Amino acid sequence: MIIDCGRCDRTARECRECVVGALLTTPDGISDLTPGELQAIEVFELAGFEVELLETPEPPVVVPMFPRRRHVA
């Protein structure tokens, strides 16, 4: 079977619902991974582990603490 998306009569909005588009879509978060991280995931999958990508939490907000000034009389 040959699938030619260039000859498809669907609009770009409908492309998201296409089976081919769903198969070619990169899962969220995987585009940010380094080649080493992708290789590690592949090794775990080949070893039989079920790998699930979790969202990285936002870093905590750091509130600067200013030293209290001493009042000297």
Backbone bond lengths (Angstrom), bond angles and torsions (degrees), N, CA, C in turn:
res aa  C-N    CA-C-N  psi(-1)  N-CA   C-N-CA  omega(-1)  CA-C   N-CA-C  phi
1 M - - - 1.433 - - 1.525 108.54 -
2 I 1.312 117.29 134.87 1.454 122.78 176.86 1.524 107.57 -114.62
3 I 1.314 115.81 126.59 1.461 121.21 178.77 1.512 107.28 -113.24
4 D 1.325 116.58 121.49 1.463 121.90 -179.00 1.522 107.83 -118.23
5 C 1.331 115.87 100.25 1.467 120.34 -178.87 1.527 111.31 -65.64
6 G 1.333 117.61 -22.97 1.460 120.84 178.57 1.510 112.74 -67.56
7 R 1.313 117.91 -23.30 1.463 121.93 179.79 1.529 112.46 -98.32
8 C 1.316 116.64 0.51 1.461 120.82 -177.75 1.526 109.96 -69.53
9 D 1.338 116.66 138.70 1.461 120.45 -179.16 1.531 112.77 -92.34
10 R 1.310 117.34 4.98 1.464 121.27 179.65 1.531 110.59 -80.89
11 T 1.328 115.59 158.12 1.464 119.99 177.06 1.531 109.38 -83.43
12 A 1.329 115.41 168.47 1.468 119.72 -179.78 1.524 111.15 -62.15
13 R 1.312 117.15 -33.71 1.468 120.74 178.91 1.527 110.95 -65.48
14 E 1.318 117.20 -37.40 1.463 121.45 179.38 1.531 111.88 -76.13
15 C 1.322 116.67 -18.70 1.462 121.07 -179.05 1.529 111.05 -61.96
16 R 1.333 117.13 -31.90 1.462 120.75 -179.96 1.524 111.90 -64.04
17 E 1.333 116.62 -26.76 1.464 121.28 -178.12 1.525 112.26 -89.46
18 C 1.318 117.52 -6.07 1.455 122.25 -177.59 1.538 110.36 -73.54
19 V 1.320 116.79 145.40 1.462 121.43 178.87 1.526 110.47 -62.92
20 V 1.319 117.66 -40.97 1.463 120.91 179.62 1.525 109.37 -64.44
21 G 1.312 117.61 -42.56 1.458 121.12 177.97 1.516 111.78 -61.87
22 A 1.328 116.28 -38.88 1.467 120.08 178.70 1.527 111.09 -66.66
23 L 1.321 117.48 -36.12 1.461 120.64 179.70 1.520 112.25 -72.79
24 L 1.321 116.86 -30.65 1.459 120.47 -177.12 1.517 113.92 -92.43
25 T 1.321 117.46 -9.03 1.458 120.77 -178.12 1.525 109.96 -71.70
26 T 1.319 115.40 132.90 1.460 121.23 177.77 1.518 109.06 -77.99
27 P 1.337 118.31 130.97 1.455 119.62 178.35 1.524 111.49 -60.81
28 D 1.343 115.02 150.42 1.464 120.29 179.50 1.518 110.67 -57.48
29 G 1.329 115.57 136.71 1.445 120.93 175.06 1.510 115.41 88.99
30 I 1.323 117.89 -21.02 1.464 119.05 -175.54 1.526 111.43 -77.41
31 S 1.324 117.78 -22.44 1.459 119.66 -179.45 1.526 111.74 -71.38
32 D 1.331 117.78 -19.14 1.463 121.72 -179.99 1.526 113.02 -87.00
33 L 1.328 118.29 -5.39 1.456 120.84 -175.58 1.525 111.55 -80.94
34 T 1.322 115.05 149.82 1.462 120.68 177.68 1.533 109.07 -80.80
35 P 1.336 118.23 163.18 1.463 119.74 177.19 1.532 112.45 -58.06
36 G 1.322 117.46 -36.01 1.465 120.34 178.35 1.525 112.12 -64.79
37 E 1.325 116.37 -39.19 1.466 120.34 178.63 1.525 110.82 -68.11
38 L 1.334 116.64 -40.22 1.466 120.04 177.31 1.526 111.13 -63.66
39 Q 1.333 116.81 -38.66 1.460 120.79 178.27 1.526 110.17 -66.30
40 A 1.327 117.74 -40.28 1.467 120.76 178.47 1.525 110.91 -62.77
41 I 1.326 116.98 -40.68 1.469 120.44 177.64 1.516 110.05 -63.23
42 E 1.332 117.01 -42.57 1.462 120.82 179.13 1.527 111.50 -62.22
43 V 1.327 117.23 -41.26 1.465 121.31 179.25 1.528 109.86 -62.30
44 F 1.331 117.26 -45.03 1.468 119.90 178.62 1.525 111.62 -63.11
45 E 1.348 117.11 -40.97 1.462 120.02 178.84 1.524 111.36 -64.64
46 L 1.344 117.15 -41.23 1.463 120.27 178.73 1.524 111.85 -66.25
47 A 1.336 116.43 -27.51 1.465 120.82 178.34 1.528 111.97 -80.14
48 G 1.343 116.62 -4.80 1.461 119.75 176.63 1.513 114.99 101.05
49 F 1.320 117.13 2.90 1.459 119.75 178.34 1.523 110.06 -80.03
50 E 1.319 115.82 147.37 1.459 120.31 174.12 1.526 107.03 -92.49
51 V 1.317 116.47 117.06 1.459 121.83 -174.72 1.523 109.10 -101.34
52 E 1.325 116.04 132.00 1.454 121.82 177.15 1.526 108.27 -130.57
53 L 1.328 115.60 128.24 1.463 119.68 178.30 1.523 109.06 -83.01
54 L 1.314 115.76 130.02 1.454 121.36 177.61 1.517 109.25 -104.95
55 E 1.309 115.97 152.35 1.457 119.86 177.78 1.518 109.71 -70.91
56 T 1.312 115.43 140.52 1.454 120.56 177.04 1.522 108.27 -80.98
57 P 1.330 116.70 126.10 1.464 117.64 179.95 1.521 111.50 -68.46
58 E 1.319 115.61 153.00 1.458 120.67 176.99 1.526 109.06 -64.97
59 P 1.323 117.61 143.98 1.465 118.90 178.06 1.530 110.24 -65.44
60 P 1.324 116.96 148.52 1.452 118.91 -179.19 1.526 111.35 -66.10
61 V 1.303 114.51 150.91 1.458 120.05 178.69 1.519 108.15 -79.36
62 V 1.310 116.59 127.80 1.461 121.35 -179.59 1.520 108.44 -97.25
63 V 1.326 115.28 121.60 1.456 120.88 178.10 1.523 107.24 -101.35
64 P 1.327 116.93 118.18 1.464 117.55 -178.77 1.531 110.77 -67.94
65 M 1.314 115.28 137.34 1.462 121.36 178.42 1.518 107.97 -105.10
66 F 1.302 116.03 116.71 1.459 120.57 178.76 1.520 109.24 -88.15
67 P 1.326 117.07 137.53 1.469 118.47 179.49 1.533 110.23 -66.16
68 R 1.306 114.07 141.39 1.459 118.77 178.37 1.517 109.27 -71.91
69 R 1.303 115.42 140.75 1.468 119.53 178.95 1.521 109.23 -87.39
70 R 1.288 114.87 139.15 1.453 120.00 177.27 1.526 109.43 -85.55
71 H 1.265 114.36 136.18 1.454 119.38 175.53 1.528 107.59 -95.25
72 V 1.281 116.87 111.06 1.467 122.05 -179.28 1.519 109.07 -107.45
73 A 1.332 115.11 127.79 1.460 118.79 -179.63 1.502 111.78 -96.75
